[in-house]
Amino acid sequence: MLLFGSSNVTIAQITKVKTIQEETPEQEVAAPYDSLKNICWENFRSQVGQILYLNDDAISKEWGVYSGITTMPRFEYSALVRKNWNMRYLPDSIIYKFTIGKGQHGSDYESVVGKYYYVNRLIEDPKNGSKKSGSNYSYELIMKDTPYDTVYYDFSSYVKFFGTFINTGYIEKLKQKYVGKELIINEDDSGLEKIGTGKYEKIPKGTHLKCTDISIDDSVSHPILLLLHHDKYGDFYADLTLGVEMERLDTPEMYKVRLQKETALARKYGKVNADLIIRNQVRTGWSKAMCRESWGAPKSVNVMSGAGGTTEQWVYSSSCYLYFKNGILTTIQY
């Protein structure tokens, strides 16, 4: 408690945005921590000493309860029960700020959500096997604000994402990387979703947008959003969690390189083909060089020779192939 009562450490503050306006208000050695990744299965061990933020959850908010925050690790409690046969196993007794809402039970939503937590230590279930696959762990968390309670969050190592927990250092790094910087729409007929409507709107290629903030959408998927502004077109967001929308955006440096590449490809193959190559598309009738420009080198090549000439099968995955007849693309298989 003294750690936080007298601490002057500054942590990144989480900001929120509603992308669609509501019509009515409603103990092993860990790898070095990489703050350019949010908490995930690859770095969960290195979160000790970090500060996590428990974000809103739309479903839990509706229920008024949040599950997963306990007063001791569940596997430790289970071990106590096994040792003391007279002890009645009552999972509710170890739930922090236990409450019931809409038929669900868990912690009182407002008591745990929207709070900051210091990761004091990582506790491993002694029953974990040597392979550590799907093993049980628990974070010992100290609430950053009053009442400075110590709580626990249990998880399995095979879980790729940790629900609504967000590492504040990750948000701070994203802000340093993007906020105040320009990003450029890099494709024709491309666009982003507009704040306030959530509808996809096209923005002309070459449009410069300014990043105004990093935010979090209150939804089931909990995307981390890049907020963008243009004086004429308005305010938009790009989902940093999946990265799909980020493919439509370049930094000024990246955009300059893209234009140089497009010009070079247009000279070699014509503008129409160059546009398709830039979008990583292929078309029958193309040469092997054009396909390689678009899709890159295949994982393997199978060559078959016969009376009609040479046929090549380019293998990109277990279900993705290109077939060439005498050096010309004849079949595309997905």
Beta strands, then each sheet from edge to edge (+ up, - down):
strand 1: 51-54
strand 2: 65-66
strand 3: 69-70
strand 4: 98-101
strand 5: 104-108
strand 6: 116-124
strand 7: 136-143
strand 8: 150-156
strand 9: 165-167
strand 10: 182-185
strand 11: 191-194
strand 12: 200-202
strand 13: 208-216
strand 14: 224-230
strand 15: 234-239
strand 16: 249-250
strand 17: 300-306
strand 18: 309-317
strand 19: 320-325
strand 20: 328-333
sheet 1: 3+ 8- 7+ 6- 1+ 9-
sheet 2: 2+ 5- 4+
sheet 3: 12+ 11- 15+ 14- 13+ 10- 16+
sheet 4: 17+ 18- 19+ 20-
end
